[in-house]
Amino acid sequence: MVTIYSTTWCGYCDRLKKQLDRENIAYNEIDIETDPDAAQTVMNANDGNQVVPTVIFTDGTAMTNPGVLEIKQHLAKTV
């Protein structure tokens, strides 16, 4: 499972979630506009910027605006 940090208005976030759904990749979604701690997590992963989608993996690594292929490749390495 991955965690996607997003906003309700982010088109890139919507696209990524649809791709993950198609590939049956489980994810937890957190809206950074309603969760200040989540916003700080995103800023920590992106040199102080609130960039979404930011994906955090269970191994602690992060990707900013990744494609589903990048996520699949990373998950395959960590299994």
C-alpha positions in Angstrom: 0.0 0.0 0.0 1.1 3.6 -0.7 -0.1 6.9 0.8 -1.1 9.6 -1.7 -1.0 13.2 -0.4 -3.4 15.2 -2.5 -6.0 18.0 -2.7 -9.6 17.8 -3.9 -8.9 20.1 -6.9 -5.7 18.4 -8.2 -6.2 16.9 -11.7 -2.9 15.0 -11.5 -4.0 13.5 -8.2 -7.3 12.3 -9.8 -5.5 10.8 -12.8 -3.0 8.9 -10.5 -5.8 7.5 -8.3 -7.7 6.3 -11.4 -4.5 4.6 -12.7 -3.9 3.0 -9.3 -7.5 1.7 -9.2 -7.1 0.2 -12.7 -3.9 -1.5 -11.6 -5.5 -2.7 -8.3 -2.8 -0.9 -6.2 -4.1 -0.1 -2.8 -3.6 3.4 -1.5 -4.5 5.6 1.4 -5.4 9.2 0.4 -4.7 12.2 2.7 -5.9 15.7 1.8 -3.2 18.2 2.7 -5.6 21.1 2.8 -7.5 19.5 5.7 -4.6 17.9 7.6 -1.8 20.3 8.7 0.5 17.4 9.6 0.1 16.0 6.1 0.9 19.3 4.6 4.1 19.3 6.6 4.9 15.8 5.5 4.6 16.8 1.9 6.8 19.9 2.5 9.4 17.7 4.1 9.5 15.5 1.0 9.6 18.3 -1.4 12.2 20.8 -0.2 9.5 23.0 1.6 7.0 22.9 -1.3 3.4 21.7 -1.1 3.5 19.6 -4.3 0.7 17.0 -5.0 0.4 14.2 -5.7 3.2 13.2 -3.4 3.4 9.4 -2.8 5.0 8.0 0.3 5.9 4.3 0.4 6.0 2.0 3.4 9.8 2.1 3.2 9.7 5.8 3.8 10.7 6.9 0.3 8.7 9.5 -1.6 7.9 10.3 -5.2 6.4 13.6 -6.4 3.9 13.4 -9.3 4.9 9.9 -10.3 3.3 7.8 -13.0 1.7 4.5 -12.2 4.6 2.6 -13.9 7.1 4.3 -11.5 5.0 3.3 -8.5 4.7 -0.3 -9.8 8.4 -0.6 -10.3 9.2 0.8 -6.8 6.7 -1.6 -5.2 8.2 -4.5 -7.1 11.6 -3.7 -5.6 10.3 -3.5 -2.1 8.4 -6.8 -2.0 
